């Protein structure tokens, strides 16, 4: 255990399944790749609901959404905490592909109610 908290990334299940087949995940955010954006957008658990609402809103796509739970110690690429504007809230950005071995869990989104 490294003490680093896991970081999260929301995506469509089909994109995650494609990444699993390739061995690495390279989508930065909805509709944009790592190559286009320069890094992969991630969040903390507290930030996730806002990010999901911003990116997907009332998502009615053909595929369900999932949250990748990523262990930053297993990524092998720089993870930088950066704000979109000076003095703003910082988000984890991954400057390289996320290996499938760094994804320690995949959760449904929205979360299913406990019961």
PDB file as gemmi writes it, atoms N, CA and C in Angstrom:
CRYST1    1.000    1.000    1.000  90.00  90.00  90.00 P 1                      
ATOM      1  N   UNK A   1       0.851  -1.190   0.000  1.00  0.00           N  
ATOM      2  CA  UNK A   1       0.000   0.000   0.000  1.00  0.00           C  
ATOM      3  C   UNK A   1       0.886   1.239   0.000  1.00  0.00           C  
ATOM      4  N   UNK A   2       0.617   2.136  -0.938  1.00  0.00           N  
ATOM      5  CA  UNK A   2       1.448   3.321  -1.084  1.00  0.00           C  
ATOM      6  C   UNK A   2       0.911   4.510  -0.309  1.00  0.00           C  
ATOM      7  N   UNK A   3      -0.330   4.449   0.099  1.00  0.00           N  
ATOM      8  CA  UNK A   3      -0.919   5.585   0.768  1.00  0.00           C  
ATOM      9  C   UNK A   3      -1.568   6.565  -0.190  1.00  0.00           C  
ATOM     10  N   UNK A   4      -1.325   6.403  -1.490  1.00  0.00           N  
ATOM     11  CA  UNK A   4      -1.972   7.267  -2.473  1.00  0.00           C  
ATOM     12  C   UNK A   4      -3.428   6.842  -2.625  1.00  0.00           C  
ATOM     13  N   UNK A   5      -4.362   7.806  -2.613  1.00  0.00           N  
ATOM     14  CA  UNK A   5      -5.764   7.430  -2.800  1.00  0.00           C  
ATOM     15  C   UNK A   5      -6.024   7.026  -4.247  1.00  0.00           C  
ATOM     16  N   UNK A   6      -6.964   6.114  -4.425  1.00  0.00           N  
ATOM     17  CA  UNK A   6      -7.366   5.755  -5.776  1.00  0.00           C  
ATOM     18  C   UNK A   6      -7.991   6.960  -6.450  1.00  0.00           C  
ATOM     19  N   UNK A   7      -7.859   7.011  -7.766  1.00  0.00           N  
ATOM     20  CA  UNK A   7      -8.501   8.058  -8.548  1.00  0.00           C  
ATOM     21  C   UNK A   7      -9.532   7.389  -9.450  1.00  0.00           C  
ATOM     22  N   UNK A   8     -10.478   8.182  -9.947  1.00  0.00           N  
ATOM     23  CA  UNK A   8     -11.607   7.635 -10.690  1.00  0.00           C  
ATOM     24  C   UNK A   8     -11.698   8.249 -12.079  1.00  0.00           C  
ATOM     25  N   UNK A   9     -12.237   7.452 -13.005  1.00  0.00           N  
ATOM     26  CA  UNK A   9     -12.474   7.935 -14.369  1.00  0.00           C  
ATOM     27  C   UNK A   9     -13.788   7.340 -14.853  1.00  0.00           C  
ATOM     28  N   UNK A  10     -14.709   8.186 -15.297  1.00  0.00           N  
ATOM     29  CA  UNK A  10     -15.994   7.711 -15.799  1.00  0.00           C  
ATOM     30  C   UNK A  10     -15.930   7.565 -17.315  1.00  0.00           C  
ATOM     31  N   UNK A  11     -16.508   6.467 -17.821  1.00  0.00           N  
ATOM     32  CA  UNK A  11     -16.455   6.192 -19.247  1.00  0.00           C  
ATOM     33  C   UNK A  11     -17.610   5.280 -19.642  1.00  0.00           C  
ATOM     34  N   UNK A  12     -17.692   5.013 -20.922  1.00  0.00           N  
ATOM     35  CA  UNK A  12     -18.696   4.083 -21.423  1.00  0.00           C  
ATOM     36  C   UNK A  12     -18.132   2.664 -21.356  1.00  0.00           C  
ATOM     37  N   UNK A  13     -18.988   1.712 -21.006  1.00  0.00           N  
ATOM     38  CA  UNK A  13     -18.534   0.331 -20.833  1.00  0.00           C  
ATOM     39  C   UNK A  13     -17.830  -0.197 -22.090  1.00  0.00           C  
ATOM     40  N   UNK A  14     -18.331   0.108 -23.273  1.00  0.00           N  
ATOM     41  CA  UNK A  14     -17.720  -0.387 -24.510  1.00  0.00           C  
ATOM     42  C   UNK A  14     -16.280   0.105 -24.659  1.00  0.00           C  
ATOM     43  N   UNK A  15     -16.014   1.350 -24.259  1.00  0.00           N  
ATOM     44  CA  UNK A  15     -14.648   1.879 -24.339  1.00  0.00           C  
ATOM     45  C   UNK A  15     -13.731   1.157 -23.360  1.00  0.00           C  
ATOM     46  N   UNK A  16     -14.244   0.838 -22.178  1.00  0.00           N  
ATOM     47  CA  UNK A  16     -13.456   0.078 -21.209  1.00  0.00           C  
ATOM     48  C   UNK A  16     -13.189  -1.329 -21.735  1.00  0.00           C  
ATOM     49  N   UNK A  17     -14.186  -1.959 -22.321  1.00  0.00           N  
ATOM     50  CA  UNK A  17     -13.997  -3.319 -22.860  1.00  0.00           C  
ATOM     51  C   UNK A  17     -12.949  -3.316 -23.975  1.00  0.00           C  
ATOM     52  N   UNK A  18     -12.967  -2.290 -24.833  1.00  0.00           N  
ATOM     53  CA  UNK A  18     -11.940  -2.170 -25.883  1.00  0.00           C  
ATOM     54  C   UNK A  18     -10.557  -2.008 -25.258  1.00  0.00           C  
ATOM     55  N   UNK A  19     -10.471  -1.201 -24.213  1.00  0.00           N  
ATOM     56  CA  UNK A  19      -9.186  -0.984 -23.536  1.00  0.00           C  
ATOM     57  C   UNK A  19      -8.675  -2.276 -22.908  1.00  0.00           C  
ATOM     58  N   UNK A  20      -9.575  -3.033 -22.318  1.00  0.00           N  
ATOM     59  CA  UNK A  20      -9.166  -4.312 -21.726  1.00  0.00           C  
ATOM     60  C   UNK A  20      -8.560  -5.224 -22.782  1.00  0.00           C  
ATOM     61  N   UNK A  21      -9.141  -5.242 -23.970  1.00  0.00           N  
ATOM     62  CA  UNK A  21      -8.623  -6.086 -25.050  1.00  0.00           C  
ATOM     63  C   UNK A  21      -7.241  -5.607 -25.511  1.00  0.00           C  
ATOM     64  N   UNK A  22      -7.006  -4.290 -25.466  1.00  0.00           N  
ATOM     65  CA  UNK A  22      -5.721  -3.713 -25.897  1.00  0.00           C  
ATOM     66  C   UNK A  22      -4.679  -3.719 -24.790  1.00  0.00           C  
ATOM     67  N   UNK A  23      -5.121  -3.760 -23.531  1.00  0.00           N  
ATOM     68  CA  UNK A  23      -4.192  -3.724 -22.406  1.00  0.00           C  
ATOM     69  C   UNK A  23      -3.982  -2.350 -21.810  1.00  0.00           C  
ATOM     70  N   UNK A  24      -4.609  -1.316 -22.393  1.00  0.00           N  
ATOM     71  CA  UNK A  24      -4.456   0.037 -21.859  1.00  0.00           C  
ATOM     72  C   UNK A  24      -5.614   0.927 -22.257  1.00  0.00           C  
ATOM     73  N   UNK A  25      -5.912   1.881 -21.394  1.00  0.00           N  
ATOM     74  CA  UNK A  25      -7.024   2.802 -21.606  1.00  0.00           C  
ATOM     75  C   UNK A  25      -6.465   4.154 -22.043  1.00  0.00           C  
ATOM     76  N   UNK A  26      -6.997   4.730 -23.147  1.00  0.00           N  
ATOM     77  CA  UNK A  26      -6.434   5.967 -23.692  1.00  0.00           C  
ATOM     78  C   UNK A  26      -7.472   7.022 -24.042  1.00  0.00           C  
ATOM     79  N   UNK A  27      -8.656   6.986 -23.429  1.00  0.00           N  
ATOM     80  CA  UNK A  27      -9.635   8.054 -23.633  1.00  0.00           C  
ATOM     81  C   UNK A  27      -9.440   9.093 -22.531  1.00  0.00           C  
ATOM     82  N   UNK A  28      -9.375  10.360 -22.907  1.00  0.00           N  
ATOM     83  CA  UNK A  28      -9.159  11.407 -21.919  1.00  0.00           C  
ATOM     84  C   UNK A  28     -10.449  11.786 -21.217  1.00  0.00           C  
ATOM     85  N   UNK A  29     -11.451  12.036 -22.002  1.00  0.00           N  
ATOM     86  CA  UNK A  29     -12.751  12.447 -21.500  1.00  0.00           C  
ATOM     87  C   UNK A  29     -13.758  12.121 -22.596  1.00  0.00           C  
ATOM     88  N   UNK A  30     -14.998  12.381 -22.391  1.00  0.00           N  
ATOM     89  CA  UNK A  30     -16.024  12.008 -23.362  1.00  0.00           C  
ATOM     90  C   UNK A  30     -15.691  12.572 -24.749  1.00  0.00           C  
ATOM     91  N   UNK A  31     -15.461  11.663 -25.697  1.00  0.00           N  
ATOM     92  CA  UNK A  31     -15.211  12.044 -27.078  1.00  0.00           C  
ATOM     93  C   UNK A  31     -13.817  12.539 -27.396  1.00  0.00           C  
ATOM     94  N   UNK A  32     -12.902  12.531 -26.428  1.00  0.00           N  
ATOM     95  CA  UNK A  32     -11.536  13.009 -26.675  1.00  0.00           C  
ATOM     96  C   UNK A  32     -10.515  11.992 -26.166  1.00  0.00           C  
ATOM     97  N   UNK A  33      -9.504  11.763 -26.983  1.00  0.00           N  
ATOM     98  CA  UNK A  33      -8.481  10.784 -26.635  1.00  0.00           C  
ATOM     99  C   UNK A  33      -7.329  11.422 -25.856  1.00  0.00           C  
ATOM    100  N   UNK A  34      -6.516  10.563 -25.277  1.00  0.00           N  
ATOM    101  CA  UNK A  34      -5.289  11.000 -24.615  1.00  0.00           C  
ATOM    102  C   UNK A  34      -4.433  11.810 -25.586  1.00  0.00           C  
ATOM    103  N   UNK A  35      -4.315  11.350 -26.825  1.00  0.00           N  
ATOM    104  CA  UNK A  35      -3.487  12.035 -27.812  1.00  0.00           C  
ATOM    105  C   UNK A  35      -4.025  13.436 -28.118  1.00  0.00           C  
ATOM    106  N   UNK A  36      -5.343  13.589 -28.148  1.00  0.00           N  
ATOM    107  CA  UNK A  36      -5.939  14.898 -28.427  1.00  0.00           C  
ATOM    108  C   UNK A  36      -5.822  15.855 -27.249  1.00  0.00           C  
ATOM    109  N   UNK A  37      -5.986  15.348 -26.043  1.00  0.00           N  
ATOM    110  CA  UNK A  37      -6.053  16.187 -24.845  1.00  0.00           C  
ATOM    111  C   UNK A  37      -4.693  16.352 -24.155  1.00  0.00           C  
ATOM    112  N   UNK A  38      -3.829  15.350 -24.271  1.00  0.00           N  
ATOM    113  CA  UNK A  38      -2.513  15.400 -23.633  1.00  0.00           C  
ATOM    114  C   UNK A  38      -2.455  14.676 -22.299  1.00  0.00           C  
ATOM    115  N   UNK A  39      -3.612  14.371 -21.729  1.00  0.00           N  
ATOM    116  CA  UNK A  39      -3.683  13.636 -20.468  1.00  0.00           C  
ATOM    117  C   UNK A  39      -5.078  13.040 -20.345  1.00  0.00           C  
ATOM    118  N   UNK A  40      -5.249  12.143 -19.368  1.00  0.00           N  
ATOM    119  CA  UNK A  40      -6.550  11.537 -19.093  1.00  0.00           C  
ATOM    120  C   UNK A  40      -7.134  12.218 -17.863  1.00  0.00           C  
ATOM    121  N   UNK A  41      -8.330  12.776 -18.015  1.00  0.00           N  
ATOM    122  CA  UNK A  41      -9.028  13.431 -16.903  1.00  0.00           C  
ATOM    123  C   UNK A  41      -9.502  12.383 -15.903  1.00  0.00           C  
ATOM    124  N   UNK A  42      -9.217  12.609 -14.635  1.00  0.00           N  
ATOM    125  CA  UNK A  42      -9.709  11.749 -13.560  1.00  0.00           C  
ATOM    126  C   UNK A  42     -10.277  12.633 -12.458  1.00  0.00           C  
ATOM    127  N   UNK A  43     -10.787  11.999 -11.411  1.00  0.00           N  
ATOM    128  CA  UNK A  43     -11.368  12.757 -10.301  1.00  0.00           C  
ATOM    129  C   UNK A  43     -11.239  11.955  -9.018  1.00  0.00           C  
ATOM    130  N   UNK A  44     -11.608  12.603  -7.931  1.00  0.00           N  
ATOM    131  CA  UNK A  44     -11.738  11.918  -6.650  1.00  0.00           C  
ATOM    132  C   UNK A  44     -13.181  11.435  -6.537  1.00  0.00           C  
ATOM    133  N   UNK A  45     -13.470  10.655  -5.533  1.00  0.00           N  
ATOM    134  CA  UNK A  45     -14.846  10.184  -5.325  1.00  0.00           C  
ATOM    135  C   UNK A  45     -15.782  11.370  -5.061  1.00  0.00           C  
ATOM    136  N   UNK A  46     -15.318  12.370  -4.301  1.00  0.00           N  
ATOM    137  CA  UNK A  46     -16.149  13.545  -4.024  1.00  0.00           C  
ATOM    138  C   UNK A  46     -16.433  14.363  -5.283  1.00  0.00           C  
ATOM    139  N   UNK A  47     -15.484  14.412  -6.198  1.00  0.00           N  
ATOM    140  CA  UNK A  47     -15.651  15.187  -7.425  1.00  0.00           C  
ATOM    141  C   UNK A  47     -16.495  14.456  -8.470  1.00  0.00           C  
ATOM    142  N   UNK A  48     -16.577  13.139  -8.364  1.00  0.00           N  
ATOM    143  CA  UNK A  48     -17.192  12.325  -9.416  1.00  0.00           C  
ATOM    144  C   UNK A  48     -18.619  12.720  -9.777  1.00  0.00           C  
ATOM    145  N   UNK A  49     -19.547  12.917  -8.832  1.00  0.00           N  
ATOM    146  CA  UNK A  49     -20.914  13.264  -9.241  1.00  0.00           C  
ATOM    147  C   UNK A  49     -20.992  14.525 -10.104  1.00  0.00           C  
ATOM    148  N   UNK A  50     -20.198  15.540  -9.765  1.00  0.00           N  
ATOM    149  CA  UNK A  50     -20.189  16.775 -10.568  1.00  0.00           C  
ATOM    150  C   UNK A  50     -19.611  16.535 -11.952  1.00  0.00           C  
ATOM    151  N   UNK A  51     -18.546  15.742 -12.017  1.00  0.00           N  
ATOM    152  CA  UNK A  51     -17.913  15.447 -13.303  1.00  0.00           C  
ATOM    153  C   UNK A  51     -18.872  14.638 -14.179  1.00  0.00           C  
ATOM    154  N   UNK A  52     -19.514  13.648 -13.587  1.00  0.00           N  
ATOM    155  CA  UNK A  52     -20.463  12.824 -14.338  1.00  0.00           C  
ATOM    156  C   UNK A  52     -21.606  13.679 -14.889  1.00  0.00           C  
ATOM    157  N   UNK A  53     -22.133  14.587 -14.067  1.00  0.00           N  
ATOM    158  CA  UNK A  53     -23.225  15.458 -14.515  1.00  0.00           C  
ATOM    159  C   UNK A  53     -22.747  16.389 -15.625  1.00  0.00           C  
ATOM    160  N   UNK A  54     -21.540  16.911 -15.495  1.00  0.00           N  
ATOM    161  CA  UNK A  54     -20.991  17.826 -16.492  1.00  0.00           C  
ATOM    162  C   UNK A  54     -20.761  17.113 -17.825  1.00  0.00           C  
ATOM    163  N   UNK A  55     -20.154  15.929 -17.783  1.00  0.00           N  
ATOM    164  CA  UNK A  55     -19.801  15.222 -19.015  1.00  0.00           C  
ATOM    165  C   UNK A  55     -20.965  14.464 -19.640  1.00  0.00           C  
ATOM    166  N   UNK A  56     -21.801  13.881 -18.799  1.00  0.00           N  
ATOM    167  CA  UNK A  56     -22.824  12.987 -19.335  1.00  0.00           C  
ATOM    168  C   UNK A  56     -24.249  13.444 -19.072  1.00  0.00           C  
ATOM    169  N   UNK A  57     -24.457  14.372 -18.114  1.00  0.00           N  
ATOM    170  CA  UNK A  57     -25.793  14.877 -17.834  1.00  0.00           C  
ATOM    171  C   UNK A  57     -26.810  13.756 -17.730  1.00  0.00           C  
ATOM    172  N   UNK A  58     -27.904  13.901 -18.410  1.00  0.00           N  
ATOM    173  CA  UNK A  58     -28.934  12.857 -18.457  1.00  0.00           C  
ATOM    174  C   UNK A  58     -28.588  11.918 -19.607  1.00  0.00           C  
ATOM    175  N   UNK A  59     -27.487  11.215 -19.449  1.00  0.00           N  
ATOM    176  CA  UNK A  59     -26.945  10.334 -20.494  1.00  0.00           C  
ATOM    177  C   UNK A  59     -27.964   9.288 -20.916  1.00  0.00           C  
ATOM    178  N   UNK A  60     -28.196   9.232 -22.211  1.00  0.00           N  
ATOM    179  CA  UNK A  60     -29.126   8.242 -22.757  1.00  0.00           C  
ATOM    180  C   UNK A  60     -28.456   7.512 -23.902  1.00  0.00           C  
ATOM    181  N   UNK A  61     -27.148   7.299 -23.779  1.00  0.00           N  
ATOM    182  CA  UNK A  61     -26.406   6.642 -24.842  1.00  0.00           C  
ATOM    183  C   UNK A  61     -26.736   5.166 -24.936  1.00  0.00           C  
ATOM    184  N   UNK A  62     -26.192   4.532 -25.965  1.00  0.00           N  
ATOM    185  CA  UNK A  62     -26.484   3.116 -26.185  1.00  0.00           C  
ATOM    186  C   UNK A  62     -25.778   2.187 -25.212  1.00  0.00           C  
ATOM    187  N   UNK A  63     -24.842   2.718 -24.456  1.00  0.00           N  
ATOM    188  CA  UNK A  63     -24.002   1.895 -23.590  1.00  0.00           C  
ATOM    189  C   UNK A  63     -24.092   2.405 -22.165  1.00  0.00           C  
ATOM    190  N   UNK A  64     -23.958   1.508 -21.201  1.00  0.00           N  
ATOM    191  CA  UNK A  64     -23.982   1.968 -19.817  1.00  0.00           C  
ATOM    192  C   UNK A  64     -22.656   2.615 -19.441  1.00  0.00           C  
ATOM    193  N   UNK A  65     -22.708   3.450 -18.434  1.00  0.00           N  
ATOM    194  CA  UNK A  65     -21.517   4.120 -17.931  1.00  0.00           C  
ATOM    195  C   UNK A  65     -20.921   3.328 -16.784  1.00  0.00           C  
ATOM    196  N   UNK A  66     -19.591   3.373 -16.700  1.00  0.00           N  
ATOM    197  CA  UNK A  66     -18.877   2.725 -15.608  1.00  0.00           C  
ATOM    198  C   UNK A  66     -17.828   3.684 -15.069  1.00  0.00           C  
ATOM    199  N   UNK A  67     -17.436   3.436 -13.830  1.00  0.00           N  
ATOM    200  CA  UNK A  67     -16.377   4.209 -13.188  1.00  0.00           C  
ATOM    201  C   UNK A  67     -15.181   3.283 -13.004  1.00  0.00           C  
ATOM    202  N   UNK A  68     -14.054   3.685 -13.573  1.00  0.00           N  
ATOM    203  CA  UNK A  68     -12.814   2.936 -13.390  1.00  0.00           C  
ATOM    204  C   UNK A  68     -12.157   3.433 -12.105  1.00  0.00           C  
ATOM    205  N   UNK A  69     -11.887   2.520 -11.195  1.00  0.00           N  
ATOM    206  CA  UNK A  69     -11.191   2.841  -9.952  1.00  0.00           C  
ATOM    207  C   UNK A  69      -9.725   2.490 -10.188  1.00  0.00           C  
ATOM    208  N   UNK A  70      -8.875   3.506 -10.165  1.00  0.00           N  
ATOM    209  CA  UNK A  70      -7.485   3.358 -10.599  1.00  0.00           C  
ATOM    210  C   UNK A  70      -6.530   3.575  -9.435  1.00  0.00           C  
ATOM    211  N   UNK A  71      -5.587   2.656  -9.281  1.00  0.00           N  
ATOM    212  CA  UNK A  71      -4.517   2.791  -8.293  1.00  0.00           C  
ATOM    213  C   UNK A  71      -3.385   3.576  -8.949  1.00  0.00           C  
ATOM    214  N   UNK A  72      -3.152   4.835  -8.536  1.00  0.00           N  
ATOM    215  CA  UNK A  72      -2.132   5.649  -9.209  1.00  0.00           C  
ATOM    216  C   UNK A  72      -0.732   5.062  -9.119  1.00  0.00           C  
ATOM    217  N   UNK A  73      -0.468   4.241  -8.114  1.00  0.00           N  
ATOM    218  CA  UNK A  73       0.862   3.635  -7.978  1.00  0.00           C  
ATOM    219  C   UNK A  73       1.130   2.599  -9.060  1.00  0.00           C  
ATOM    220  N   UNK A  74       0.076   2.123  -9.722  1.00  0.00           N  
ATOM    221  CA  UNK A  74       0.233   1.097 -10.761  1.00  0.00           C  
ATOM    222  C   UNK A  74       0.225   1.670 -12.177  1.00  0.00           C  
ATOM    223  N   UNK A  75       0.091   2.972 -12.314  1.00  0.00           N  
ATOM    224  CA  UNK A  75      -0.077   3.560 -13.649  1.00  0.00           C  
ATOM    225  C   UNK A  75       1.213   3.557 -14.452  1.00  0.00           C  
ATOM    226  N   UNK A  76       2.322   3.960 -13.855  1.00  0.00           N  
ATOM    227  CA  UNK A  76       3.581   3.999 -14.596  1.00  0.00           C  
ATOM    228  C   UNK A  76       3.732   5.236 -15.462  1.00  0.00           C  
ATOM    229  N   UNK A  77       2.848   6.208 -15.314  1.00  0.00           N  
ATOM    230  CA  UNK A  77       2.926   7.497 -16.007  1.00  0.00           C  
ATOM    231  C   UNK A  77       2.697   8.576 -14.952  1.00  0.00           C  
ATOM    232  N   UNK A  78       3.154   9.801 -15.219  1.00  0.00           N  
ATOM    233  CA  UNK A  78       2.952  10.862 -14.235  1.00  0.00           C  
ATOM    234  C   UNK A  78       1.472  11.137 -13.963  1.00  0.00           C  
ATOM    235  N   UNK A  79       1.146  11.343 -12.692  1.00  0.00           N  
ATOM    236  CA  UNK A  79      -0.184  11.780 -12.281  1.00  0.00           C  
ATOM    237  C   UNK A  79       0.018  13.137 -11.615  1.00  0.00           C  
ATOM    238  N   UNK A  80      -0.582  14.179 -12.202  1.00  0.00           N  
ATOM    239  CA  UNK A  80      -0.421  15.539 -11.681  1.00  0.00           C  
ATOM    240  C   UNK A  80      -1.783  16.065 -11.243  1.00  0.00           C  
ATOM    241  N   UNK A  81      -1.797  16.721 -10.086  1.00  0.00           N  
ATOM    242  CA  UNK A  81      -3.020  17.361  -9.577  1.00  0.00           C  
ATOM    243  C   UNK A  81      -2.995  18.792 -10.061  1.00  0.00           C  
ATOM    244  N   UNK A  82      -3.960  19.112 -10.939  1.00  0.00           N  
ATOM    245  CA  UNK A  82      -3.958  20.424 -11.585  1.00  0.00           C  
ATOM    246  C   UNK A  82      -5.359  21.030 -11.575  1.00  0.00           C  
ATOM    247  N   UNK A  83      -5.382  22.360 -11.536  1.00  0.00           N  
ATOM    248  CA  UNK A  83      -6.641  23.104 -11.584  1.00  0.00           C  
ATOM    249  C   UNK A  83      -6.869  23.611 -13.002  1.00  0.00           C  
ATOM    250  N   UNK A  84      -8.123  23.617 -13.467  1.00  0.00           N  
ATOM    251  CA  UNK A  84      -8.397  24.130 -14.805  1.00  0.00           C  
ATOM    252  C   UNK A  84      -8.092  25.626 -14.940  1.00  0.00           C  
ATOM    253  N   UNK A  85      -8.173  26.351 -13.818  1.00  0.00           N  
ATOM    254  CA  UNK A  85      -7.794  27.765 -13.822  1.00  0.00           C  
ATOM    255  C   UNK A  85      -7.033  28.044 -12.527  1.00  0.00           C  
ATOM    256  N   UNK A  86      -6.185  29.074 -12.527  1.00  0.00           N  
ATOM    257  CA  UNK A  86      -5.404  29.378 -11.320  1.00  0.00           C  
ATOM    258  C   UNK A  86      -6.305  29.531 -10.095  1.00  0.00           C  
ATOM    259  N   UNK A  87      -5.938  28.849  -9.017  1.00  0.00           N  
ATOM    260  CA  UNK A  87      -6.679  28.931  -7.770  1.00  0.00           C  
ATOM    261  C   UNK A  87      -7.915  28.048  -7.730  1.00  0.00           C  
ATOM    262  N   UNK A  88      -8.183  27.331  -8.817  1.00  0.00           N  
ATOM    263  CA  UNK A  88      -9.362  26.470  -8.877  1.00  0.00           C  
ATOM    264  C   UNK A  88      -9.132  25.116  -8.215  1.00  0.00           C  
ATOM    265  N   UNK A  89     -10.179  24.330  -8.194  1.00  0.00           N  
ATOM    266  CA  UNK A  89     -10.116  22.988  -7.628  1.00  0.00           C  
ATOM    267  C   UNK A  89      -9.171  22.117  -8.460  1.00  0.00           C  
ATOM    268  N   UNK A  90      -8.348  21.333  -7.783  1.00  0.00           N  
ATOM    269  CA  UNK A  90      -7.393  20.470  -8.483  1.00  0.00           C  
ATOM    270  C   UNK A  90      -7.987  19.099  -8.753  1.00  0.00           C  
ATOM    271  N   UNK A  91      -7.674  18.589  -9.937  1.00  0.00           N  
ATOM    272  CA  UNK A  91      -8.119  17.273 -10.379  1.00  0.00           C  
ATOM    273  C   UNK A  91      -6.906  16.448 -10.767  1.00  0.00           C  
ATOM    274  N   UNK A  92      -6.960  15.123 -10.584  1.00  0.00           N  
ATOM    275  CA  UNK A  92      -5.843  14.280 -11.027  1.00  0.00           C  
ATOM    276  C   UNK A  92      -5.875  14.094 -12.543  1.00  0.00           C  
ATOM    277  N   UNK A  93      -4.747  14.346 -13.178  1.00  0.00           N  
ATOM    278  CA  UNK A  93      -4.577  14.155 -14.614  1.00  0.00           C  
ATOM    279  C   UNK A  93      -3.471  13.124 -14.831  1.00  0.00           C  
ATOM    280  N   UNK A  94      -3.735  12.139 -15.670  1.00  0.00           N  
ATOM    281  CA  UNK A  94      -2.773  11.071 -15.953  1.00  0.00           C  
ATOM    282  C   UNK A  94      -2.130  11.352 -17.306  1.00  0.00           C  
ATOM    283  N   UNK A  95      -0.811  11.522 -17.303  1.00  0.00           N  
ATOM    284  CA  UNK A  95      -0.075  11.870 -18.510  1.00  0.00           C  
ATOM    285  C   UNK A  95       0.480  10.637 -19.211  1.00  0.00           C  
ATOM    286  N   UNK A  96      -0.411   9.751 -19.581  1.00  0.00           N  
ATOM    287  CA  UNK A  96      -0.060   8.535 -20.309  1.00  0.00           C  
ATOM    288  C   UNK A  96      -1.228   7.583 -20.240  1.00  0.00           C  
ATOM    289  N   UNK A  97      -1.145   6.472 -20.968  1.00  0.00           N  
ATOM    290  CA  UNK A  97      -2.226   5.494 -20.905  1.00  0.00           C  
ATOM    291  C   UNK A  97      -2.343   4.872 -19.522  1.00  0.00           C  
ATOM    292  N   UNK A  98      -3.541   4.443 -19.190  1.00  0.00           N  
ATOM    293  CA  UNK A  98      -3.765   3.740 -17.925  1.00  0.00           C  
ATOM    294  C   UNK A  98      -3.753   2.242 -18.228  1.00  0.00           C  
ATOM    295  N   UNK A  99      -2.757   1.504 -17.727  1.00  0.00           N  
ATOM    296  CA  UNK A  99      -2.741   0.060 -17.957  1.00  0.00           C  
ATOM    297  C   UNK A  99      -3.956  -0.598 -17.295  1.00  0.00           C  
ATOM    298  N   UNK A 100      -4.486  -1.619 -17.925  1.00  0.00           N  
ATOM    299  CA  UNK A 100      -5.653  -2.292 -17.333  1.00  0.00           C  
ATOM    300  C   UNK A 100      -5.309  -2.870 -15.956  1.00  0.00           C  
ATOM    301  N   UNK A 101      -4.047  -3.166 -15.722  1.00  0.00           N  
ATOM    302  CA  UNK A 101      -3.635  -3.705 -14.421  1.00  0.00           C  
ATOM    303  C   UNK A 101      -3.705  -2.651 -13.320  1.00  0.00           C  
ATOM    304  N   UNK A 102      -3.816  -1.361 -13.682  1.00  0.00           N  
ATOM    305  CA  UNK A 102      -3.948  -0.293 -12.687  1.00  0.00           C  
ATOM    306  C   UNK A 102      -5.398  -0.100 -12.261  1.00  0.00           C  
ATOM    307  N   UNK A 103      -6.338  -0.670 -13.027  1.00  0.00           N  
ATOM    308  CA  UNK A 103      -7.761  -0.542 -12.702  1.00  0.00           C  
ATOM    309  C   UNK A 103      -8.107  -1.640 -11.708  1.00  0.00           C  
ATOM    310  N   UNK A 104      -8.364  -1.244 -10.464  1.00  0.00           N  
ATOM    311  CA  UNK A 104      -8.584  -2.210  -9.388  1.00  0.00           C  
ATOM    312  C   UNK A 104     -10.060  -2.547  -9.182  1.00  0.00           C  
ATOM    313  N   UNK A 105     -10.952  -1.764  -9.791  1.00  0.00           N  
ATOM    314  CA  UNK A 105     -12.379  -2.057  -9.707  1.00  0.00           C  
ATOM    315  C   UNK A 105     -13.092  -1.290 -10.808  1.00  0.00           C  
ATOM    316  N   UNK A 106     -14.257  -1.794 -11.196  1.00  0.00           N  
ATOM    317  CA  UNK A 106     -15.118  -1.131 -12.173  1.00  0.00           C  
ATOM    318  C   UNK A 106     -16.508  -1.094 -11.552  1.00  0.00           C  
ATOM    319  N   UNK A 107     -17.029   0.116 -11.374  1.00  0.00           N  
ATOM    320  CA  UNK A 107     -18.314   0.309 -10.705  1.00  0.00           C  
ATOM    321  C   UNK A 107     -19.345   0.845 -11.689  1.00  0.00           C  
ATOM    322  N   UNK A 108     -20.607   0.495 -11.514  1.00  0.00           N  
ATOM    323  CA  UNK A 108     -21.644   1.042 -12.389  1.00  0.00           C  
ATOM    324  C   UNK A 108     -21.887   2.523 -12.086  1.00  0.00           C  
ATOM    325  N   UNK A 109     -22.331   3.269 -13.088  1.00  0.00           N  
ATOM    326  CA  UNK A 109     -22.752   4.660 -12.880  1.00  0.00           C  
ATOM    327  C   UNK A 109     -24.066   4.884 -13.593  1.00  0.00           C  
ATOM    328  N   UNK A 110     -25.046   5.464 -12.951  1.00  0.00           N  
ATOM    329  CA  UNK A 110     -25.004   5.879 -11.559  1.00  0.00           C  
ATOM    330  C   UNK A 110     -24.932   4.683 -10.630  1.00  0.00           C  
ATOM    331  N   UNK A 111     -24.457   4.894  -9.402  1.00  0.00           N  
ATOM    332  CA  UNK A 111     -24.337   3.773  -8.475  1.00  0.00           C  
ATOM    333  C   UNK A 111     -25.713   3.141  -8.218  1.00  0.00           C  
ATOM    334  N   UNK A 112     -25.712   1.846  -8.106  1.00  0.00           N  
ATOM    335  CA  UNK A 112     -26.964   1.158  -7.777  1.00  0.00           C  
ATOM    336  C   UNK A 112     -27.257   1.367  -6.297  1.00  0.00           C  
ATOM    337  N   UNK A 113     -28.506   1.625  -5.949  1.00  0.00           N  
ATOM    338  CA  UNK A 113     -28.820   1.816  -4.536  1.00  0.00           C  
ATOM    339  C   UNK A 113     -28.523   0.546  -3.726  1.00  0.00           C  
ATOM    340  N   UNK A 114     -28.049   0.739  -2.520  1.00  0.00           N  
ATOM    341  CA  UNK A 114     -27.774  -0.404  -1.645  1.00  0.00           C  
ATOM    342  C   UNK A 114     -29.099  -1.057  -1.274  1.00  0.00           C  
ATOM    343  N   UNK A 115     -29.063  -2.335  -1.169  1.00  0.00           N  
ATOM    344  CA  UNK A 115     -30.297  -2.972  -0.759  1.00  0.00           C  
ATOM    345  C   UNK A 115     -30.251  -4.386  -1.025  1.00  0.00           C  
TER     346      UNK A 115                                                      
END                                                                             
